[in-house]
C-alpha cells in the first residue's frame, strides 16, 4: 500500500509539472525522480523513480554527452537519501554558456516532502557490554557496543533520531603550567595512556579567550604529568588570563574515553579495535540503541570548478541550484597533522583555508543558489564558498545544531587575485551552531567583498554572529596564522616589509585585503558569545575599505563574556556603522568599539545591562583622526560609565586615540539619575568647536520594553535630525 501511495504522489506531481509549464513541451527540460523506495535500474520517471542521487546525476551526464543542453531537474522524495562519499559536481554539470545566468541543474524537493541528504550509515549489531575496566560504575549495564561500519575508518560525530549525540567528555582541568604548542602539563589523573589513545582528543582553549583547539594525543607520561599532542595548537597551552570567561572554571578537557562515558547519549569510538560504545537515549524494546548513524564524509556535495590556484584565472561552475533539501549527518574535520594545519588557518584558526569543513561546499562557483534548504544536525559547517565565488545566493535557509559555522565565504589569501565577491546571504535563520568548534561564527566573509548579508536571524552562538575579516599581514611567517595563504608573488616587497598597523600604512595594504564593501544590514542577533570570550555580534577586523554595518538589531546578549556588540578590531578603517539598535546587552567593554578611522552615526545604545569598562563608544589603540560620531543616542546605565573612551594598549604612550581628533556632533545623551553626566565632556569638546548641537535629554522613545524605538512628538532626537529606527524591519522577512 505504501508503494502504491508513493507512486500515486509521483503521478500527481508529474501532472502538476505539466499544468505549470503550460504549452511548453516536456522535452524542453530533463526531469528525473529519485525515491528512497526507487530502483536505480528504473527509468527515473514519476512512476518508476530511481533510488540514488548519483545514478540520477549519471543519467543527466549521459544526456549532456548526447548534446542535450536543456535545464535538468532532479526531484527528491521525502526520506533519507544516503551518500557514502562526497558527490562532486563539475563544469560539465553547470551552464557552459559564457554569459548565461540561467540555472542548468536543479536538485529540488518533491512538494510538501522533506528529502534529507545524509552522510550517515546505519550502525547495527549492537550488544550489551558485559564489562570493561575503564567503564565508570554508573554506566555498567547501560552501555552497548557495535562494530564500526566497514565503509568508515574513523569518525568524530554520531547521530540518532533526535540529532547529534555527545562524545564522552571528562571533567575539565586547568594546565598546571605553561607548555609549548604541542605540550600540555596536566593535573594527576586527568590524562592517561588509555587503550584508544590515538583516538583521544584534548579540547583546550590555548591561553587565549577567543578560540578552542581539538588536538589528537600522541603520547602521555603519567609520572611526569606531561602529554604531547600530534598537532600543534594555535598558541602555547597554559592557563587563561583571569578575566577570561570560563563556564566551569576550566580551560581544557579530554574527549572520547570510556572513563568519561557516564550519561545517556554519550559515545566512544576505538578505531584500533573498530568498536563503538554507546549509552543510548533512544532504544528498542530490548533496550538496544535505535537508529544510530555514523558519518562517512565531511562534505556531502561539492560543486567544484577548474581552479588554477597559482594562476590568475579560474573557471567556475555556473547555474547549480539546491531547493528545499535538508543536509544532515556530515562529520567534522579533524586536526590531523601540522602539514595540514600550520599556516593554513584563517584568523585565529577559526576555520581552515580551502578545506572540506561544510556539508555543501562550492569551490569555484558562479550564479549558484541554495534556496529554502536546511542544514541541521551535522558536525561541521553548513555552506562554504571557497576561492572563486561570484553572484551566488543563499536565501531562506535554516542552519541549526551544527558543530561549526553557518555560512563561510573565503576567497584567496592576501594578494591581487580577488575573485570572491558579489554574493548574497539573505533571510536565513542561523541558530545553535558552533556546538563543537566553539569559535565558529554564524556568517563569515574572509577575503570576500561586495557581499550583501541581510535580514538574517542569528542566535545562540558559541562565539560571534557575523565576521568580516582578513587580518593577515603580508610579512606573516609561513607557520603563523594564515601565513601560507599569503600570495607573496603578487605583493611588492616594499609592502611586505612595511606592515605597521596605522591608517596610512593600511591604505597601502588595503588593495590586497579583499573583504571590502560588504553590506551587513537588517540582521537580528541575540544570545551571542555563550561559550567563549572576547566575541561580538558583528566583528570587522583587518578588512578592506567601505564595509557598512547598518540597521541591525543586536539585543539580549546577556553573557558576561561579550566585550561589545559591534567591534572594529585591529587594523580596521573606513567602516560605516549606521542606524543600529543595541538593546539590553551586557557588553562589559563597550557598546561600539573602534580601533581605527571609522564612522559611527545614528546608532541607539539603550538599556545596557552594565556600565561598560571602556565607554559606550570606545576609540582604541590608534589615532582616530577624522572619525565621525554623529547623531547617536547613548542611554547610560544607572551606574554611569563614560559615554566615550580613549583606550590605549597596555603601557602605550604614543600615537594614542583622542576624542579631539574626531568629528563629533548632533548626539543625544541621557542618564536618568545624573543630569551632569556629560557636563565635563561638553566643556572639553565645545572648547574645540565640537558637540555644539549635541544635547543631554530623554529621547522619549515610544515603548522601549516592547522594542518600539520611535520617538514621541516632543523628543529632542527629532530636533537633532536623528532617524527613528524600526526594529520590526530588522531580522527575517516573514513570508
C-alpha positions as CSV (number, residue, x, y, z in Angstrom):
1,X,0.0,0.0,0.0
2,X,2.8,2.4,0.9
3,X,4.5,1.9,-2.5
4,X,1.2,2.5,-4.3
5,X,0.7,5.8,-2.4
6,X,4.2,6.9,-3.2
7,X,3.7,6.1,-6.9
8,X,0.4,8.0,-6.9
9,X,2.1,11.0,-5.4
10,X,4.7,11.0,-8.2
11,X,1.9,10.8,-10.8
12,X,0.2,13.8,-9.3
13,X,3.4,15.7,-9.2
14,X,4.1,14.9,-12.8
15,X,0.6,16.2,-13.7
16,X,1.3,19.4,-11.7
17,X,4.5,20.0,-13.7
18,X,2.7,19.6,-17.0
19,X,0.0,22.1,-15.9
20,X,2.5,24.6,-14.6
21,X,4.6,24.5,-17.8
22,X,1.5,25.1,-19.9
23,X,2.2,24.8,-23.6
24,X,5.9,24.1,-23.1
25,X,6.9,20.6,-24.3
26,X,8.2,18.4,-21.5
27,X,11.2,17.6,-23.8
28,X,12.5,21.1,-23.3
29,X,13.9,20.0,-19.9
30,X,15.3,16.9,-18.3
31,X,13.3,15.6,-15.3
32,X,14.4,12.7,-13.1
33,X,12.8,11.5,-9.9
34,X,14.6,9.8,-7.0
35,X,12.8,8.0,-4.2
36,X,14.1,6.0,-1.3
37,X,11.8,3.2,-2.4
38,X,13.0,3.5,-6.0
39,X,15.3,1.4,-8.2
40,X,18.5,2.5,-10.0
41,X,17.5,0.2,-12.8
42,X,14.4,2.2,-13.4
43,X,13.9,5.0,-15.9
44,X,13.7,7.8,-13.4
45,X,10.1,8.8,-14.2
46,X,7.4,9.6,-11.7
47,X,6.1,6.0,-11.8
48,X,9.5,4.4,-11.9
49,X,11.8,6.6,-9.8
50,X,15.5,6.0,-9.3
51,X,16.9,5.0,-5.9
52,X,20.0,7.2,-5.7
53,X,21.2,10.8,-6.4
54,X,24.5,9.6,-8.0
55,X,22.5,7.5,-10.5
56,X,20.3,10.4,-11.4
57,X,23.4,12.6,-12.0
58,X,24.9,9.9,-14.1
59,X,21.8,9.9,-16.4
60,X,21.9,13.7,-16.7
61,X,25.5,13.4,-17.8
62,X,24.6,10.9,-20.4
63,X,22.1,13.5,-21.8
64,X,24.9,16.0,-21.9
65,X,27.1,13.6,-23.8
66,X,24.3,13.4,-26.4
67,X,24.4,17.2,-26.6
68,X,21.2,17.8,-24.7
69,X,21.9,21.1,-23.1
70,X,18.4,21.7,-21.7
71,X,18.0,22.5,-18.0
72,X,17.9,19.4,-15.8
73,X,15.8,18.8,-12.6
74,X,16.5,16.0,-10.1
75,X,13.5,15.8,-7.7
76,X,13.9,14.0,-4.4
77,X,11.2,12.3,-2.4
78,X,10.9,12.5,1.3
79,X,13.1,10.4,3.5
80,X,16.9,9.9,3.9
81,X,19.0,9.8,0.8
82,X,22.3,8.4,1.8
83,X,25.6,9.4,0.3
84,X,28.6,7.2,1.2
85,X,31.1,9.6,-0.3
86,X,31.1,13.2,-1.5
87,X,29.1,13.8,-4.6
88,X,31.2,16.1,-6.8
89,X,29.6,18.4,-9.4
90,X,31.9,19.9,-12.1
91,X,32.0,22.3,-15.0
92,X,30.0,19.8,-17.2
93,X,27.1,19.9,-14.8
94,X,26.6,23.6,-14.9
95,X,25.7,26.2,-17.6
96,X,28.6,26.4,-20.1
97,X,27.2,29.4,-21.9
98,X,29.6,32.2,-21.2
99,X,27.0,35.0,-20.5
100,X,24.0,32.9,-19.3
101,X,22.7,33.3,-15.7
102,X,20.0,30.6,-16.0
103,X,20.0,27.5,-13.8
104,X,21.3,24.5,-15.6
105,X,20.9,21.8,-12.9
106,X,18.5,21.9,-10.0
107,X,18.2,19.5,-7.1
108,X,14.8,20.0,-5.6
109,X,12.4,18.5,-3.0
110,X,9.2,16.8,-4.0
111,X,6.4,19.2,-3.0
112,X,5.5,19.1,0.7
113,X,8.1,16.4,1.4
114,X,11.4,16.7,3.2
115,X,14.3,14.9,1.5
116,X,17.3,14.5,3.7
117,X,20.7,14.2,2.0
118,X,22.7,12.3,4.6
119,X,26.3,11.0,5.1
120,X,25.1,8.6,7.8
121,X,25.5,4.9,7.6
122,X,23.4,2.7,9.9
123,X,25.3,1.1,12.8
124,X,23.8,-2.3,13.6
125,X,24.6,-5.4,15.6
126,X,24.5,-3.8,19.0
127,X,25.4,-6.0,22.0
128,X,25.2,-5.1,25.7
129,X,28.7,-4.5,27.0
130,X,29.3,-7.0,29.8
131,X,32.3,-5.4,31.4
132,X,35.3,-3.1,30.7
133,X,37.9,-2.0,33.2
134,X,37.7,1.7,32.1
135,X,33.9,2.0,32.3
136,X,32.6,4.0,35.2
137,X,30.3,2.3,37.7
138,X,27.3,4.5,36.8
139,X,27.4,3.2,33.2
140,X,27.7,-0.5,33.8
141,X,24.9,-2.5,32.3
142,X,23.8,0.5,30.2
143,X,26.5,0.7,27.5
144,X,26.1,-1.1,24.2
145,X,28.9,-2.0,21.7
146,X,28.9,-2.5,18.0
147,X,31.4,-2.7,15.1
148,X,32.4,0.4,13.1
149,X,30.8,0.0,9.7
150,X,33.2,-1.3,7.0
151,X,32.8,1.9,4.9
152,X,34.3,4.1,7.7
153,X,37.8,4.4,9.1
154,X,37.3,7.0,11.8
155,X,34.6,9.4,12.6
156,X,34.1,12.3,15.1
157,X,30.3,12.6,15.3
158,X,27.4,10.2,15.8
159,X,23.7,10.6,15.4
160,X,20.3,9.1,16.5
161,X,16.7,10.1,15.7
162,X,17.0,13.2,17.9
163,X,20.1,14.6,16.4
164,X,23.8,14.7,17.1
165,X,25.0,12.7,20.1
166,X,27.6,13.9,22.6
167,X,31.0,12.3,22.6
168,X,32.1,11.3,26.1
169,X,33.7,14.3,27.8
170,X,35.7,14.1,31.0
171,X,35.7,16.7,33.7
172,X,37.7,19.8,32.9
173,X,41.0,20.9,34.2
174,X,43.5,23.8,34.1
175,X,47.0,23.1,32.8
176,X,49.4,23.3,35.8
177,X,52.0,25.4,33.9
178,X,52.6,26.9,30.5
179,X,53.7,24.4,27.9
180,X,54.6,24.9,24.2
181,X,52.3,24.4,21.2
182,X,52.5,20.6,21.5
183,X,52.9,20.1,25.2
184,X,50.4,20.3,28.0
185,X,51.1,19.9,31.7
186,X,48.1,18.3,33.5
187,X,47.0,17.5,37.0
188,X,47.4,13.9,38.1
189,X,44.8,11.6,36.7
190,X,43.4,13.9,34.1
191,X,45.2,12.4,31.1
192,X,46.2,8.7,30.9
193,X,47.6,6.1,28.5
194,X,44.2,4.9,27.5
195,X,43.6,1.9,25.3
196,X,42.4,4.1,22.4
197,X,44.9,6.9,23.0
198,X,45.2,7.6,19.2
199,X,41.5,8.4,19.1
200,X,41.5,10.6,22.3
201,X,41.4,14.4,21.8
202,X,42.5,17.2,24.0
203,X,40.0,20.1,23.8
204,X,41.7,23.2,25.0
205,X,41.5,27.0,24.9
206,X,45.2,27.6,24.3
207,X,45.9,30.6,26.6
208,X,43.5,32.8,24.5
209,X,39.9,33.9,25.1
210,X,38.6,33.6,21.5
211,X,39.1,30.0,20.4
212,X,39.3,26.4,21.1
213,X,41.6,23.6,19.7
214,X,40.8,19.9,19.3
215,X,44.1,18.1,19.4
216,X,44.8,14.4,19.0
217,X,47.1,13.0,21.6
218,X,50.4,11.4,20.7
219,X,51.9,10.4,24.0
220,X,51.3,10.6,27.7
221,X,53.9,10.5,30.6
222,X,51.7,9.7,33.6
223,X,54.6,10.1,36.0
224,X,55.8,13.5,34.8
225,X,52.2,14.6,34.1
226,X,53.1,15.7,30.6
227,X,51.2,14.9,27.4
228,X,52.3,15.6,23.8
229,X,49.8,16.3,21.0
230,X,50.1,15.1,17.4
231,X,49.2,18.5,16.1
232,X,50.4,22.0,17.2
233,X,47.9,24.2,19.0
234,X,47.4,27.7,17.7
235,X,49.0,29.2,20.8
236,X,51.1,27.8,23.7
237,X,49.0,25.7,26.1
238,X,48.6,27.1,29.5
239,X,46.2,28.8,31.9
240,X,43.9,31.6,30.6
241,X,44.1,35.1,31.9
242,X,42.0,35.7,35.0
243,X,39.5,37.9,33.1
244,X,38.6,35.2,30.5
245,X,35.2,33.8,30.8
246,X,35.2,30.1,31.7
247,X,31.9,28.3,32.1
248,X,33.1,25.8,34.6
249,X,36.3,27.5,35.7
250,X,38.4,25.2,33.4
251,X,40.1,25.6,30.1
252,X,40.8,22.0,29.0
253,X,39.2,18.6,28.9
254,X,39.6,15.2,27.3
255,X,37.1,13.6,25.0
256,X,36.5,10.0,23.7
257,X,37.4,7.8,26.7
258,X,35.3,5.1,28.3
259,X,36.2,6.6,31.7
260,X,34.1,9.7,30.7
261,X,31.1,7.8,29.3
262,X,28.7,8.5,32.2
263,X,25.5,9.8,30.7
264,X,22.8,8.7,28.3
265,X,23.5,9.9,24.7
266,X,27.3,9.7,25.1
267,X,29.6,7.5,23.0
268,X,33.2,6.5,22.4
269,X,35.0,5.2,19.3
270,X,38.0,2.9,19.2
271,X,39.5,2.7,15.7
272,X,42.1,0.1,16.8
273,X,39.5,-2.4,17.9
274,X,36.9,-0.9,15.5
275,X,34.3,-0.7,18.2
276,X,31.7,1.9,19.1
277,X,30.4,2.2,22.6
278,X,27.1,4.0,23.3
279,X,24.8,4.7,26.2
280,X,21.7,5.2,24.1
281,X,19.0,7.7,24.6
282,X,16.6,6.2,22.1
283,X,16.2,2.4,22.3
284,X,14.4,-0.6,21.0
285,X,12.1,-2.6,23.3
286,X,15.1,-4.7,24.2
287,X,17.0,-1.6,25.3
288,X,19.4,-1.6,22.4
289,X,20.4,1.6,20.5
290,X,17.9,2.6,17.8
291,X,18.5,4.5,14.6
292,X,22.2,5.2,15.0
293,X,24.1,6.7,12.1
294,X,27.9,7.2,11.7
295,X,29.1,9.7,9.1
296,X,31.1,8.7,6.0
297,X,32.3,12.2,5.0
298,X,32.7,15.8,6.0
299,X,31.3,17.0,2.6
300,X,28.0,15.7,1.3
301,X,28.1,17.6,-2.0
302,X,31.0,19.7,-3.5
303,X,30.5,21.9,-6.6
304,X,34.0,22.4,-8.0
305,X,35.2,24.4,-10.9
306,X,38.6,24.3,-12.6
307,X,40.9,26.1,-10.1
308,X,44.2,27.4,-11.2
309,X,45.5,28.1,-7.7
310,X,48.8,29.7,-8.6
311,X,47.5,31.4,-11.7
312,X,45.2,34.4,-12.3
313,X,42.1,32.8,-13.8
314,X,39.7,30.1,-12.6
315,X,36.8,28.6,-14.5
316,X,33.7,28.4,-12.2
317,X,30.8,26.0,-12.3
318,X,27.7,28.0,-13.2
319,X,24.0,27.6,-12.6
320,X,23.6,24.9,-10.0
321,X,20.6,25.1,-7.7
322,X,19.5,23.4,-4.5
323,X,16.0,23.9,-3.3
324,X,14.0,22.5,-0.4
325,X,16.6,19.9,0.7
326,X,17.8,19.1,4.2
327,X,21.6,18.3,4.6
328,X,22.5,16.3,7.6
329,X,24.8,13.9,9.3
330,X,28.1,15.1,7.9
331,X,31.2,14.7,10.0
332,X,33.5,17.4,11.3
333,X,37.0,17.9,10.0
334,X,39.7,16.5,12.3
335,X,43.0,18.2,13.0
336,X,45.3,15.5,11.5
337,X,48.8,16.9,11.3
338,X,50.9,20.1,11.2
339,X,51.3,19.9,7.5
340,X,47.6,20.4,7.0
341,X,47.2,22.8,9.9
342,X,50.1,25.2,10.3
343,X,49.8,28.4,8.3
344,X,46.5,27.4,6.7
345,X,44.2,28.7,9.4
346,X,42.2,31.8,8.7
347,X,42.0,34.4,11.5
348,X,43.0,32.7,14.8
349,X,42.4,29.3,13.1
350,X,38.7,29.9,13.4
351,X,38.5,27.8,10.2
352,X,40.9,26.4,7.7
353,X,41.6,27.9,4.3
354,X,40.2,26.0,1.3
355,X,39.2,23.0,3.4
356,X,36.3,20.4,3.5
357,X,34.5,21.7,6.6
358,X,30.9,22.1,5.3
359,X,28.1,19.8,4.3
360,X,27.6,21.7,1.0
361,X,30.8,23.3,-0.5
362,X,31.2,25.4,-3.5
363,X,34.8,25.7,-4.8
364,X,34.7,27.8,-7.9
365,X,31.1,28.8,-8.4
366,X,29.1,31.5,-10.1
367,X,25.3,32.1,-10.3
368,X,24.6,29.1,-8.0
369,X,21.9,29.2,-5.4
370,X,20.8,27.5,-2.2
371,X,17.1,28.2,-1.5
372,X,14.8,27.0,1.2
373,X,17.2,24.4,2.4
374,X,18.1,23.2,5.9
375,X,21.4,22.3,7.3
376,X,20.8,20.6,10.6
377,X,22.4,18.1,13.0
378,X,25.8,18.0,11.4
379,X,29.4,18.1,12.7
380,X,30.9,20.8,10.5
381,X,29.6,24.0,8.9
382,X,26.5,24.4,6.6
383,X,27.7,26.0,3.4
384,X,31.0,27.4,2.3
385,X,32.1,29.2,-0.9
386,X,35.9,28.9,-1.4
387,X,38.3,30.7,-3.7
388,X,36.3,31.8,-6.8
389,X,32.7,32.7,-5.8
390,X,30.6,35.3,-7.5
391,X,26.9,36.1,-7.7
392,X,25.8,33.2,-5.6
393,X,22.8,33.3,-3.4
394,X,21.9,31.6,0.0
395,X,18.3,32.5,0.9
396,X,15.5,31.4,3.2
397,X,17.6,28.6,4.7
398,X,17.9,27.3,8.2
399,X,21.2,26.4,9.8
400,X,20.8,24.7,13.2
401,X,22.6,22.4,15.6
402,X,25.8,22.5,13.6
403,X,29.2,21.7,15.1
404,X,30.8,24.6,13.3
405,X,29.7,27.7,11.3
406,X,26.6,28.5,9.3
407,X,27.9,30.1,6.1
408,X,31.5,30.9,5.1
409,X,32.7,33.0,2.2
410,X,36.5,32.5,1.8
411,X,38.4,33.9,-1.1
412,X,42.1,33.7,-1.9
413,X,44.6,34.9,0.7
414,X,46.1,38.4,0.6
415,X,47.3,39.3,-2.9
416,X,45.8,40.6,-6.2
417,X,43.6,37.6,-7.0
418,X,40.3,39.0,-5.9
419,X,37.5,36.6,-7.2
420,X,35.2,36.0,-4.2
421,X,32.6,38.8,-4.2
422,X,29.1,40.0,-5.0
423,X,27.3,37.1,-3.2
424,X,24.0,37.4,-1.3
425,X,23.3,35.8,2.1
426,X,19.6,36.8,2.6
427,X,16.9,35.9,5.1
428,X,18.4,32.9,6.8
429,X,17.7,31.5,10.2
430,X,21.1,30.6,11.8
431,X,20.9,29.2,15.4
432,X,22.5,26.8,17.8
433,X,25.7,26.5,15.7
434,X,29.4,26.3,16.9
435,X,28.3,23.5,19.2
436,X,31.5,21.5,18.8
437,X,34.0,24.1,17.5
438,X,33.0,26.9,19.8
439,X,34.7,29.8,17.9
440,X,32.8,29.2,14.6
441,X,30.7,32.2,13.5
442,X,27.2,32.4,12.0
443,X,28.4,34.1,8.8
444,X,32.0,34.9,7.9
445,X,33.3,36.8,4.9
446,X,37.1,36.3,4.9
447,X,38.8,37.9,1.9
448,X,35.4,38.3,0.3
449,X,33.8,41.6,-0.7
450,X,30.8,43.4,-2.1
451,X,28.5,40.8,-0.5
452,X,25.1,41.6,0.9
453,X,24.4,40.0,4.2
454,X,20.9,41.0,5.1
455,X,17.8,40.0,7.1
456,X,19.4,37.0,8.8
457,X,18.3,36.0,12.3
458,X,21.3,34.7,14.2
459,X,21.1,33.4,17.8
460,X,22.6,31.0,20.3
461,X,26.2,31.0,19.2
462,X,29.3,29.9,21.0
463,X,31.2,32.9,19.8
464,X,30.4,35.6,17.1
465,X,27.4,36.3,14.9
466,X,28.9,37.9,11.8
467,X,32.6,38.3,10.9
468,X,34.1,40.4,8.1
469,X,37.9,39.9,8.3
470,X,41.3,39.3,6.7
471,X,43.7,40.1,9.5
472,X,46.9,38.7,7.9
473,X,49.9,41.0,7.5
474,X,51.9,40.3,4.3
475,X,55.0,39.5,6.3
476,X,53.4,36.8,8.3
477,X,55.7,33.8,8.9
478,X,54.6,30.7,6.9
479,X,53.6,28.7,10.0
480,X,51.9,31.7,11.6
481,X,48.1,32.0,11.4
482,X,47.2,32.3,7.7
483,X,50.9,32.6,6.7
484,X,50.7,30.1,3.9
485,X,47.6,31.7,2.4
486,X,49.5,35.0,1.6
487,X,50.2,35.2,-2.2
488,X,53.7,36.7,-1.8
489,X,54.4,36.6,-5.5
490,X,51.6,39.1,-6.0
491,X,52.6,41.6,-3.3
492,X,55.6,44.0,-3.8
493,X,58.5,43.7,-1.4
494,X,58.1,47.2,0.0
495,X,54.5,46.4,1.1
496,X,55.6,43.1,2.7
497,X,58.3,44.9,4.7
498,X,56.0,47.8,5.8
499,X,53.2,46.4,7.9
500,X,52.7,48.7,10.8
501,X,49.1,49.0,12.0
502,X,48.2,52.6,11.3
503,X,45.9,54.3,8.9
504,X,48.5,55.4,6.4
505,X,50.1,52.0,6.1
506,X,46.7,50.3,5.9
507,X,45.9,52.4,2.8
508,X,48.9,50.9,1.1
509,X,47.9,47.3,2.1
510,X,44.2,47.7,1.6
511,X,44.3,46.7,-2.1
512,X,45.4,43.2,-1.0
513,X,42.6,42.9,1.6
514,X,39.5,41.8,-0.3
515,X,36.9,41.9,2.5
516,X,35.7,45.3,1.4
517,X,32.4,47.0,0.6
518,X,30.3,44.3,2.3
519,X,26.9,45.5,3.4
520,X,25.7,43.9,6.7
521,X,22.2,45.2,7.1
522,X,18.8,44.4,8.7
523,X,20.1,41.4,10.7
524,X,19.0,40.4,14.1
525,X,21.5,38.9,16.6
526,X,20.8,37.7,20.1
527,X,22.2,35.3,22.6
528,X,25.8,35.5,21.2
529,X,29.1,34.5,22.8
530,X,27.7,31.8,25.0
531,X,30.7,29.5,25.3
532,X,33.9,31.6,24.7
533,X,35.1,35.1,25.5
534,X,36.0,38.2,23.5
535,X,33.4,37.6,20.9
536,X,30.9,40.1,19.4
537,X,27.6,40.2,17.5
538,X,29.3,41.9,14.5
539,X,33.0,42.0,14.2
540,X,35.1,43.7,11.4
541,X,38.9,43.4,11.5
542,X,41.9,43.7,9.2
543,X,39.5,44.0,6.2
544,X,39.3,46.5,3.4
545,X,37.5,49.7,2.9
546,X,33.8,50.5,2.6
547,X,32.2,47.9,4.8
548,X,28.8,49.1,6.0
549,X,27.1,47.8,9.2
550,X,23.7,49.3,9.2
551,X,20.2,48.8,10.6
552,X,21.0,45.7,12.7
553,X,19.1,44.8,15.9
554,X,21.5,43.5,18.5
555,X,19.7,42.6,21.7
556,X,19.6,40.5,24.8
557,X,23.1,39.3,24.6
558,X,23.5,38.7,28.3
559,X,26.7,36.6,28.7
560,X,29.3,38.4,30.7
561,X,31.9,37.4,28.1
562,X,30.9,39.7,25.3
563,X,33.0,42.9,25.1
564,X,30.9,44.8,22.6
565,X,28.0,44.1,20.2
566,X,29.7,45.9,17.3
567,X,33.5,45.9,17.1
568,X,36.0,47.2,14.6
569,X,39.1,45.5,15.8
570,X,42.8,45.7,14.9
571,X,43.8,47.3,11.6
572,X,40.3,48.3,10.6
573,X,39.4,51.6,8.9
574,X,36.8,53.3,6.7
575,X,33.9,51.3,8.1
576,X,30.4,52.9,8.4
577,X,28.4,51.9,11.5
578,X,24.9,53.4,10.9
579,X,21.4,53.0,12.3
580,X,22.0,50.0,14.6
581,X,20.0,49.4,17.7
582,X,21.9,47.9,20.7
583,X,19.4,47.0,23.4
584,X,19.7,45.1,26.7
585,X,23.2,43.8,26.2
586,X,25.8,43.0,28.9
587,X,28.8,44.3,26.8
588,X,31.4,44.7,29.6
589,X,33.9,46.6,27.5
590,X,31.9,48.9,25.2
591,X,28.7,49.3,23.1
592,X,30.6,50.0,19.9
593,X,34.4,49.7,19.7
594,X,36.5,51.2,17.0
595,X,40.3,50.6,16.5
596,X,40.8,52.9,13.6
597,X,39.2,55.7,11.5
598,X,35.6,54.6,11.3
599,X,32.3,56.5,11.3
600,X,29.6,55.9,14.0
601,X,26.4,57.6,13.1
602,X,22.7,57.4,14.2
603,X,23.0,54.4,16.4
604,X,21.0,53.8,19.6
605,X,22.6,52.3,22.7
606,X,19.8,51.7,25.2
607,X,19.1,49.7,28.4
608,X,22.7,48.4,28.8
609,X,22.9,45.7,31.5
610,X,26.2,47.0,32.8
611,X,28.2,50.2,32.7
612,X,30.9,49.3,30.2
613,X,34.5,49.4,31.3
614,X,35.8,51.4,28.3
615,X,32.8,53.6,27.3
616,X,29.6,53.1,25.4
617,X,31.6,54.1,22.3
618,X,35.3,53.3,22.6
619,X,38.1,54.6,20.3
620,X,41.0,52.3,20.8
621,X,44.8,51.9,20.4
622,X,45.4,54.1,17.3
623,X,44.8,57.7,16.3
624,X,41.3,58.2,15.0
625,X,41.7,61.5,13.2
626,X,38.6,62.1,11.0
627,X,36.4,59.5,12.6
628,X,32.8,60.7,12.8
629,X,30.4,60.3,15.8
630,X,27.2,61.9,14.7
631,X,23.5,61.7,15.8
632,X,24.0,58.7,18.2
633,X,21.8,58.2,21.2
634,X,23.5,56.9,24.3
635,X,21.4,56.0,27.4
636,X,23.6,55.4,30.4
637,X,23.3,52.5,32.8
638,X,22.3,53.8,36.3
639,X,25.8,53.2,37.4
640,X,27.1,55.6,34.8
641,X,30.3,54.9,32.9
642,X,31.8,57.1,30.2
643,X,29.9,57.9,27.0
644,X,33.3,57.7,25.2
645,X,36.6,56.1,25.9
646,X,40.1,56.8,24.6
647,X,41.5,53.4,25.2
648,X,45.3,52.8,24.8
649,X,47.1,49.5,24.7
650,X,48.7,48.4,27.9
651,X,51.8,50.6,28.5
652,X,51.1,52.7,25.3
653,X,52.3,56.3,25.5
654,X,52.5,57.4,21.8
655,X,50.0,57.6,18.9
656,X,47.1,57.4,21.3
657,X,43.4,57.6,20.3
658,X,42.0,61.1,21.2
659,X,38.4,62.3,21.0
660,X,39.6,65.6,19.9
661,X,40.7,64.0,16.7
662,X,37.1,63.1,15.8
663,X,34.3,64.9,14.1
664,X,31.6,64.7,16.8
665,X,28.2,66.5,16.9
666,X,24.5,66.1,17.0
667,X,24.4,63.3,19.6
668,X,21.9,62.8,22.4
669,X,22.9,61.6,25.8
670,X,20.8,60.7,28.8
671,X,21.3,59.5,32.4
672,X,18.1,59.1,34.4
673,X,19.9,59.9,37.7
674,X,22.7,62.2,36.9
675,X,21.9,65.4,34.9
676,X,25.6,66.4,34.9
677,X,26.7,63.1,33.3
678,X,28.0,64.8,30.2
679,X,29.0,68.2,31.6
680,X,32.8,67.8,31.5
681,X,32.6,66.1,28.1
682,X,30.6,69.0,26.6
683,X,33.0,71.5,28.1
684,X,36.1,69.8,26.6
685,X,34.7,69.2,23.2
686,X,32.8,72.5,22.7
687,X,36.0,74.4,23.5
688,X,37.3,72.9,20.3
689,X,34.1,73.6,18.3
690,X,32.8,70.1,18.5
691,X,29.5,68.8,20.1
692,X,27.9,72.2,19.6
693,X,24.5,70.8,18.7
694,X,24.6,67.8,21.0
695,X,22.2,67.6,23.9
696,X,21.6,65.9,27.2
697,X,17.9,64.8,27.4
698,X,15.5,61.9,27.4
699,X,15.0,60.7,23.8
700,X,11.4,59.9,24.7
701,X,11.1,56.5,23.0
702,X,7.6,55.3,22.4
703,X,7.9,52.0,24.1
704,X,11.4,50.6,24.8
705,X,10.2,47.4,26.6
706,X,8.2,46.4,23.6
707,X,11.0,47.3,21.2
708,X,9.4,50.4,19.8
709,X,12.3,52.9,19.4
710,X,10.3,55.5,17.6
711,X,10.2,59.0,19.1
712,X,7.3,60.8,20.8
713,X,6.4,64.1,19.2
714,X,8.4,66.2,21.7
715,X,11.6,64.2,21.5
716,X,14.8,66.2,21.3
717,X,16.1,63.4,19.0
718,X,13.7,64.7,16.3
719,X,15.1,68.2,16.6
720,X,18.6,66.9,16.2
721,X,17.6,65.1,13.0
722,X,18.2,61.7,14.4
723,X,16.5,59.0,12.3
724,X,14.0,56.8,14.2
725,X,14.9,53.1,13.9
726,X,12.2,50.4,13.3
727,X,13.4,47.1,14.5
728,X,10.4,45.3,13.1
729,X,12.1,45.7,9.7
730,X,15.3,44.1,11.1
731,X,15.7,40.3,11.2
732,X,14.0,37.8,8.9
733,X,11.3,38.8,6.5
734,X,8.1,36.9,7.2
735,X,7.0,35.1,4.2
